[in-house]
Amino acid sequence: MNQVRSPMAAAIMQHFFGKTVFVESAGVRKGEHDPFVDAVMDELGIDTQKTRPKTLEELEEWEGLNFDLVVTLAPEAHHRALDLTRTNDMDVEYWPTPDPTLTQGSREQRMDAYRQVRDMLLTRIRQRFSRSTGNE
């Protein structure tokens, strides 16, 4: 669902590289806005409160699939992206990312799971795109 990992990744990418790249977030299913995402992203000074979950099909309708790169974070999304991009000239990368919504426990334990995903995405984005855009 487009509610946690992809919106986090898109917000991080937009925050650090938004002046040099176009970024969108979409999922196989729409999902709902997740307040835990807002809380952990706010810790980095990134506002995600206005993000609206959307599907890959909605993105295709609105924007077309005019991207150089599609990054997927879950197996189902990866397979769907490969199907959608089969006739388009774009790269698809799969970054396996755990789903923090599966974490049980106290609020703080759940927040820690979201922080771990956020930090994993932040590291991966900085490593992947700092070298390709020349940014630090």
N, C-alpha and C positions, 0 to 999 in steps of 0.2 A: 504494500500500500504506500501511497505517496503521502506520508505523514511524519516520518522521523528522519531516516538516514538521508534520503535525497534532499529534503528541504534544508537539512543541516549542511550538507555538502555544497548545495547551491548558494546558501547564504555565506559560507566561508569563501567560496570562490569569488562571489560578487564583491565581498568585502576587500579581498586582497588584489583581485585582478579585474574588477568590474569596468575599469576604464580601457582595458585592452581586449576583452573578450565578451561575447554574448553568452549568458548563462540562463538555463531554464531547468526546472525540476518537474518530473512527471513519473508516474508509476503505472503498474498494470491495473491497479484499482485506486480509486480516489482517496480513501481514508478520510480522517478528520484531523483538524488542527490539534496538535498535542502541546499542552501547556508546559510539560517537562522540557520540550525542545526550547521554548521561549526562555525558560529559567536558565538552562545551561548555556545557551547562546548569549544571553544577557551578561553572563559572567565574563564574556570576552568583549562586551560592548557592541554586540551584533544584534540588531532588532529583527526578530522573525514573527512578530505578532500580526503583521498584515499579510503573511503568506497564505495562499489559498491552494490546498491540495488539488491536483489535476491528474488526469490520465494521459497516457501516451497518445491515445486516440484524439483527445482534446488538443493536445499540443500539435499533433499532425494537422488537424483542421485549422487551427489558428495561425500557426507559424509555418506549416509545412515541415518537412524534415530536412532543413537546410543547415546542417551542422557539420563541422569537420570531425568532431569526436563525440561519441556517446559513452558515458561512464555508467556502468550498472553496478549495483551494490548488493543485489540478491539474485539467486539463481533464476527464479521465475522472470524477473525483469530482464535478465541477460538473454534468456531464450526469446522473449518477446521482442527485445530490441534487435536481435539478430534477424528475426522474421521481418520486422518493419524496415530494416535497413538493407535487406537483401538486394534491392534494385537501386540503392543510392550509393554514391561514392563517399563513404565516411567510415572512419575507424570506430570499432566498439571495443572498449576495455572493460574487463570484469575485475572489480575490487571486492572480494568477499568481505562482508561487513556484518558483524553480529547484530541481532535485533534486540535493542534494550527493552522493548516492551514485554519481553518474555521473562524479565527479571522479577522475582518475587521478593518480598521483604518490606522493610520500613521505607519511608519516603527517602531517607538519606541513601539507603542501599540502591534504590531505584535511580536516584539522581546520579550516584556514582557510575552506574551502568551507562547512563546517557553521556556522562562526562567522558567515559572511556571511548565511546563511539565518536564523540565530537573530537577528542584529541587524536584518535586514530585517523580520522578524516583530515584534520588539520595538517598532520604530519605528511600524510600521503599527498595531499594537494600541494603543499609547499615543495615537496621533493619532485613531484611530477611536473609542475608548471613553472617553478622558479627557473629551472634550466631551459625550458622551451620559450619563455617570454623574456628572459634576461633579468627578471626581478629577483630581489633577495627576499 
